[in-house]
Amino acid sequence: MDSWTVERHLDGKPTEVVGLYHRFVELAEGCGSFDYAVSKSAIVLKGSRRGFAGVVPGAAGLKGFFDLRREVSDRRISRCDPYTKRLFVAQWSVASAGDLDDEFAGLLREAYAVGQGAHLEGPPLR
């Protein structure tokens, strides 16, 4: 089995983790349309210009990343590092439905804007 699919990433994961994944996707769908790029390492959500978020279902929750125009600090973010002059990569993890709150959804909306090319407009936000 060489090809990776969303289903393969979810296979064997606890019901709670599968539910978290589906809630994450609902939040992303609320931002607008996107495509998937699925590999062994992650399920990446791609906007019209670039990937903007990735997610990996694990045994105890979800881990992932957002591409953002600014450095952010949040209890769910373990690292936020410069990626280019205009982008930061924020590594996050969530373990419960409560972690996927309005603040998290706001970060996802910011990342979605990057996927649509917002990082190409104006000066970097640093």
N, C-alpha and C positions, 0 to 999 in steps of 0.2 A: 504494500500500500504506500505509494510514493506521493500521491496528491493529498494536500491538506485542505480540509473544508471546515466550515463553522461547526458542523455536526461532529466531526472528528475531534475538535477541540473540546466540545461539550460532553462527549461520550465518557460515561463512567463518573462524571462529576456529581457531587451531591445536589439534590433538588434545589436547595437554597442558592447554590452557586449558579445553577442554570437560570433560576429566577432573577438573580442579580444581573446576569448577562442580558436577559431579555429587557429588564428595566433600563439598563444602560443604553441599549439599542433604541428603546422608545424615546429616551431623552435626546439621542442623536437625531432620530427621525423628526423630532419636534423642531430641529434647526433647519431642516430642508433635505433635499435629496443628496445622496452620496453613493459611492460604489465601495465594494469590498476588495481587498487584496489579502488573501489568506496564505500564510506560510507556516512552517513548522514553529516559528518563534512567536507569532502573534496574528491576530485578526486586526487588520488595519482598515480604518475608514478613510476614504479618499474623497476630497472635494473636487471641484472642476479644475483646480490648479495643482493640488498636491495632497498627500496624506496629512491628516490633521490629528488623528487619535489612533491609539492602538490599545487592544485589550487582550489579556491572557487569563482565561478561567483556570483557577487552581483548586486545590482541595479545600481551602478555607475562605475563598473569596476571589476577587478580581484584582489583577495588577495591570497597569497600563501606563500610557503616556499621552500627554497633550503637547502639541506644538503651539506655543503662545508668543505674543509680541512683547511680553514683559515678564519679568521675574515675579513669581508669586510665592506666598507663604500660606500654607493651609495645613491643617492637622493630617490630611490624607496624603500630602505630598512629601515624599522622602528626600527628593532632590529636585532642584530646578537649575539647570546649567545652560550657559550660552551655547547655541548651536551654530548660528551665523550672526552677522551684525544686526539682524532684524528679528531673530528668533531665539527662543528659549525652549528647552525640552523639560517638561515637568513630569517626573515619575511619580505615580500615585498608586495607592492600594485602598480597596474598600472591602469590608467584611460583613456589612449589614445593609438592609434597605434604607435605613436612616442615614447612611453615608451618602446616598444618592439624592441629596437634598437640593434646594434651590441654589445654594452657593456652588455646589458641584456642577449643576446644570448651567450656571453662568459661565464657569470655566470652559465647559464643553462648547457653549455658544461662541466664546472667544476663539477657541481652537477651530471651530467650524468656519469662522470668518477667515482664518488663516488658510484653510483648505480652499477657500474661494478666492484667495489672492490678496487679502487685506494687508499682508505683510509687505506687499510691493508698493503700497500707497504711502507717501509722505516719509518723514524721517523716522528712524528707529525710535521706539518708545522708551528707551533706557533713560 
